[in-house]
Amino acid sequence: MFHVLAKRALLLILLLGSVFIAQTQTLKAQVPTQTKVSDLVVAEVVADDPSQGMDKLVDLLKKERAKGPEILVVRVEGIEVKIGPEPRPDNGLPVYPNPLFLLASVDAQGNLILNSEKLGNLTDTSAFTKRLVEIFKEREENGVFRSGSNDVEKTVSLRLDPTLKVSNLNKVVSAMDAAGSEPIILLIDPPAEVVEAIFPLRPSTSKKPKKRNR
């Protein structure tokens, strides 16, 4: 009798153990596993609707930026375009114009402007691309590198009129990429929130003074 009760107790323990293990495995399967690749959070938006208005795309990008990723990019025809950070209140520090700052603007009529220089329009971007190539070549010859690296400074900021379409964004980004612009930064905040370059384009570096004969 004792042996029969012992066998039944052992069988009950085994059954309860099996149920517990099965439940544990089921719970583990329901919890998604996360692999931490980097501490840097990158959010990506794909602009794949040419008929979408720039105003709608900008609204979407602002919502994504508000979620707090360290880097926000939008892919345009496979080209990575970075989004400018959200403007911060003035900290009282003096602001000096950066002579290397390049701002490509596209107005409501599709005209292309690089800083204050008019360079054709979206129907023919050749002059715009050519001018960027000239600037980057000049910087390479003068050894104008990006801060903290050996890469030639080829950063170009971009602003489009909100009445334009994503198809217009595609054209100007393709032209900038063809010239070697990298990174391309899309400005999505009002002009008053961003320091714009209103000075004309000029040489990247001044000529070195000639040595005087003693």
C-alpha positions in Angstrom: 0.0 0.0 0.0 2.8 2.4 0.9 4.6 1.7 -2.4 1.4 2.4 -4.4 0.9 5.8 -2.6 4.5 6.6 -3.1 4.3 5.9 -6.9 1.1 8.0 -7.1 2.8 10.9 -5.3 5.8 10.7 -7.6 3.6 10.6 -10.7 1.7 13.7 -9.4 5.0 15.6 -8.8 6.2 14.7 -12.3 2.9 15.9 -13.8 2.9 19.2 -11.9 6.6 19.8 -12.9 5.8 19.2 -16.6 2.9 21.7 -16.4 5.1 24.3 -14.7 7.9 23.8 -17.3 5.4 24.1 -20.2 3.9 27.3 -18.7 7.4 28.8 -18.3 8.3 28.0 -21.9 5.1 29.6 -23.1 5.7 32.8 -21.1 9.3 33.0 -22.4 8.0 32.7 -26.0 5.6 35.6 -25.5 8.4 38.0 -24.3 10.2 39.4 -27.4 14.0 39.3 -27.2 15.8 42.5 -27.8 19.4 42.7 -29.1 21.2 45.9 -28.1 23.3 46.8 -31.1 24.3 50.3 -30.1 23.5 53.1 -27.6 22.7 55.3 -30.5 19.0 55.3 -31.6 18.5 55.9 -35.3 15.0 56.4 -36.7 14.4 56.3 -40.5 11.5 57.5 -42.6 11.2 56.6 -46.3 9.9 59.3 -48.7 8.5 57.1 -51.4 5.4 59.0 -52.4 6.4 61.6 -55.1 3.0 63.3 -54.9 3.1 63.9 -51.2 3.4 67.5 -50.2 6.5 68.7 -48.4 4.3 70.2 -45.7 2.9 66.7 -44.9 6.4 65.1 -44.9 7.7 67.8 -42.6 4.8 67.2 -40.2 5.6 63.5 -40.2 9.3 64.1 -39.6 8.6 66.5 -36.7 6.5 63.9 -35.0 9.2 61.3 -35.4 11.8 63.7 -34.1 9.7 64.5 -31.1 10.0 60.8 -30.1 13.6 61.4 -29.2 15.9 59.5 -31.5 19.5 60.7 -31.5 19.6 60.6 -35.3 16.6 61.0 -37.6 17.0 60.3 -41.3 14.7 60.3 -44.3 15.6 58.1 -47.4 15.0 59.9 -50.7 15.6 57.7 -53.7 17.9 55.6 -51.6 19.9 58.6 -50.5 20.2 59.3 -46.7 19.2 62.8 -45.7 19.6 63.8 -42.1 17.1 65.9 -40.2 18.3 69.0 -38.4 17.9 68.9 -34.6 15.0 70.7 -32.9 15.9 74.4 -32.2 16.8 75.2 -28.7 16.2 78.5 -26.9 18.9 81.1 -27.2 21.6 80.4 -24.6 23.0 84.0 -24.8 26.2 83.0 -26.5 27.4 85.1 -29.4 26.8 83.6 -32.9 29.3 84.1 -35.6 28.6 83.3 -39.3 30.3 80.2 -40.5 32.1 80.9 -43.9 31.9 77.2 -44.8 28.1 77.0 -44.2 26.2 76.0 -47.4 22.5 76.4 -47.7 20.7 75.1 -50.7 17.2 76.6 -51.1 14.4 75.8 -53.4 11.6 78.3 -53.7 8.0 77.8 -54.7 8.9 78.2 -58.4 11.6 75.5 -58.2 14.5 78.0 -58.4 17.8 76.8 -56.9 19.8 79.1 -54.7 23.1 78.2 -53.0 23.5 80.7 -50.1 22.7 83.9 -52.1 23.7 82.6 -55.6 21.0 81.7 -58.0 21.8 78.5 -59.9 19.0 77.5 -62.3 16.0 75.5 -61.3 14.7 72.0 -60.9 14.1 71.5 -64.6 17.9 71.8 -65.1 20.1 71.2 -62.1 23.4 71.1 -64.0 24.6 74.6 -62.9 23.7 73.8 -59.3 25.6 70.5 -59.3 28.6 72.1 -61.1 28.9 74.9 -58.5 28.9 72.4 -55.6 31.6 70.3 -57.3 33.7 73.4 -57.7 33.4 74.3 -54.1 34.2 70.8 -52.9 37.2 70.6 -55.2 38.5 74.0 -54.0 38.1 72.8 -50.4 40.0 69.6 -51.2 42.9 71.6 -52.7 43.0 74.0 -49.7 42.8 71.2 -47.2 39.5 72.3 -45.7 38.5 69.3 -43.6 35.5 68.5 -41.4 36.3 69.2 -37.7 38.0 66.2 -36.1 38.4 64.2 -39.3 40.4 64.0 -42.5 37.2 64.3 -44.7 36.7 67.3 -46.9 33.9 69.5 -45.5 31.0 68.8 -47.9 28.0 69.3 -45.5 25.1 71.0 -47.3 21.8 72.1 -45.6 18.6 72.1 -47.6 15.4 74.0 -47.4 12.4 73.5 -49.6 9.3 75.7 -49.9 6.4 73.8 -48.1 4.2 74.1 -51.3 6.6 71.7 -53.2 6.2 68.0 -53.5 8.4 65.0 -52.5 9.2 64.6 -56.2 10.9 68.0 -56.0 12.9 66.9 -53.0 14.0 63.8 -55.0 15.4 66.0 -57.8 17.4 68.4 -55.6 18.7 65.6 -53.4 19.8 63.6 -56.4 21.7 66.7 -57.8 23.4 67.3 -54.4 24.4 63.7 -54.1 25.8 63.7 -57.6 28.0 66.6 -56.6 29.3 64.6 -53.6 27.4 66.5 -50.8 27.6 64.5 -47.6 25.9 64.8 -45.2 22.8 66.5 -46.6 20.7 68.0 -43.8 17.1 68.8 -44.4 15.9 71.8 -42.4 12.3 71.4 -41.3 11.9 74.3 -38.9 10.8 77.9 -39.7 13.6 80.1 -41.2 13.5 82.3 -38.2 14.6 79.4 -36.0 17.7 78.6 -38.1 20.8 80.8 -38.8 20.8 81.1 -42.6 23.7 82.1 -44.8 22.9 85.4 -46.5 26.5 86.2 -47.4 27.8 85.4 -50.9 29.9 82.3 -51.6 33.6 83.0 -51.3 36.9 81.1 -51.2 37.2 78.4 -48.5 40.5 79.8 -47.3 42.4 83.1 -47.7 45.6 83.0 -49.6 48.7 82.7 -47.5 50.8 85.9 -47.3 54.0 85.9 -49.2 57.2 85.7 -47.2 59.1 89.0 -47.1 62.7 89.1 -48.2 65.0 90.3 -45.4 
